[in-house]
Amino acid sequence: MTSAFAPAFAGFGTGLSLIVAIGAQNAFVLRQGIRRDALLAVVGICALSDAVLIALGVGGVGAVVVAWPAALTVVAWIGGVFLLCYGALAARRVVRPASSGLEAEGGAAAGSRRRAVLTCIALTWLNPHVYLDTVFLVGSVAAQHGTARWTFGVGAALASLCWFTALGFGARLLGRFLAHPAAWRVLDALVATTMIVLGVTLIAGA
């Protein structure tokens, strides 16, 4: 019985090791979790997107991506510019905070739901690292498990679901520590730094 689930455990560990890292997507999910803004939709989009990308990788699309490296260059430029713009907006909030604490952020949740969903989709699908890691790397490792590669993929997708759920809903525990504008400015400064560094890195490596 244990050997039958071994590929799933391996997939879970591989998926978790790739997802648990400071990045644009994780920073965005953390901020949405703290704000309690469209959180269920954001977590669902991230987990479902990863499941789709993992399925593509396990199904062999990773080899197709490698065959056309120019496609990754285009995605790198688009994603890099997007991250720089998002980082600039976060930096602007550091200088000119738009609200005072969690109460104001929560009140704006309904009006920002569409923006949050679109931003989440862009951060997920315009990030070339997602394709390299989730599609190519996971697909390559899954291929080593032969007929059990789909079991491996299920484990990797489950790791993604567990991580984004824990990151998003667990962020609410930080709510009382972020009840003041100064705390939000620190968070936005970290988000801005992460986005800008990632954006420059993507464009420089394109």
N, C-alpha and C positions, 0 to 999 in steps of 0.2 A: 504493500500500500504506500509506504514511504517513497519507494523508488518511482511509483507512478506519478507522484506529485513533485518529484525532484526538479523537473524542468520548470514547473510553476514557481517553486521557491527560488530557483536560479534567475528566472525572469523578474521576480519581485525584487530581488537584490540588485540586479543590473539596472532595472528601471529606477529604483530609489537612488542609486548612486549617481545617476545622470540628472535626476530632477532636483535633488537636494543641493542646490548651489545658489549663490547670490546672482540673480539675473533680473532682466526687465520684467518677465512674467511673474516671477515670485514676488518682486517688490510691489507690483501692481495688485496682486491678490492680497498681500499683507495690508496694503493701504485700504483696499475696499473692505476687508474684514474689520479693520479698526473703525472705519466710517459706517459700517453696516449698510453699505450702498450696493444694491443689486448683487448681493453676495452669492445667493443661490445660483443665479444665472451665470455669474463669473466662474464659480467653481465648476458648474456643469459644463460650460464651454471649454474650460481648460482640460478637464478630465475626458470629455468626449473627443476633443481634438487630438489629444494624445492617443486615445484608443484607435482613432482612424489612422493616424500616422504610423502607429505600431503595426496595425494590420497591413498597411501598405509596405512597410519594411519587411515584415514576415513573409508577405506575398511575393517579394522579389523586386519591388520598385527601387530598392536601394541601388541595385546594379544599374538601373536606368539613369538615376540621378548622377552617378559617377561617370556615365558615358557622355553626358553633356555638361561639363563644368561651367560653361558660359552661363547657364541658367542660374547657377549659384551666385555668379558675379552680379547679375542683374538684381537678384533678391537681396544680396548683401548691400547694394547701393540704396535700394528702396527702403529696406529695413533700417539701415544706418541713418538715413535722413529722417525717417519717422522717429527713431529713438532720440535724435538730437532735438527735434522739435518738441517732443514730449518732455525731455529733460529741461529744455528752456522754459516750458510752462511751469514745471515744478520749481525751478529756480526763481521764477517770477513770484510764485506763492511765498517763497522764503522772504523776499524783499517786501512784498505787499500781500500779506495774508488776507484772504477773503472772508474768513469767518472766525469766530471765537469759541473754539472748543467743540466737543462732540455733539452738543445739542444742536448747534447750527448746522453741522455737517449732516446729522440725521434728518433734519428738516428738509434738506435739499436732495434727499435720496431719490424721491419719486421723479423729480425733474431731470436728474442726471442718469437715469437708468439706461436710456438709449445710448448716451455718450459712453457710459461704462461698458456696455456690451460691445459697441463698435471698437472701442480702444482695446478691449480684451482680445477680440478677434484679430485685430491688426498686430498686437504684440505677439500673438501666437503664430500666425501664419506668415508674417513678414520677417521672421527671425530665421536666418539660414542655419543657425546652430541647431534649431529644432529638427531640420531635415537631416543634417549630418549625424546628430546624436540619435534621435528617435527613429528615423527611417533607416539610415545606412548602418549605424553601429548596432542598434538593436536587431535589425534584420540580419546582419552578418553573424552576430552571436547566436541568434535563433536558428540560423541555418545549420549550425553545428549540432543541433539536437535532432536533426533528421525529421522523422515523422512526428516527433513530439514538439516541433517548433511552434505550433499553434498554442500548445499548453504553456510554453515559455512566454508567448505573446500575451496570453491571458494574465499571467503573473505580473508582467511588466505593466499592463494596463491597470491592474488592481493597485499596484504601487503608486501609480499616478493619481488614482482616485483617492487613496488614503492620504497621500501627501497634501493635495490641494484642499481636501476637506479639513484636515488638521490645521493647515496654515491659515485658511480663511476663517473658519469658525473659532479656532483657537486664538486668533488675534483679538477677539472680543475681550479676552482676559486682560488685555493691556488697556482697556477703555479708561479705567479710573486713573491710570498713569498719564493718559493723554487728554486730560480734560482742560488743559490750558493751551493757549495759542503757541507758547514757546515750544512746547513738546511737538506740536504739529510742524513747526518751522524746522526743527531738527530732523523729523521724519522726511519732510519734503527735501531737505538738503541731501539726505542720504539717497533718496530716490533720484534726485537730479544728478548727483554724482555718478550713480550706477548707470543711468540712462545715457549720459553724455560719454562716459568712458566706453561703454559697449558700442555706442554709435560710431565713435571715432575708430575703435578697433575694427568694426565691420568694414567701414569704408577704406581704412588703411590696408586691410588684408584682401580687398576685392581685386 
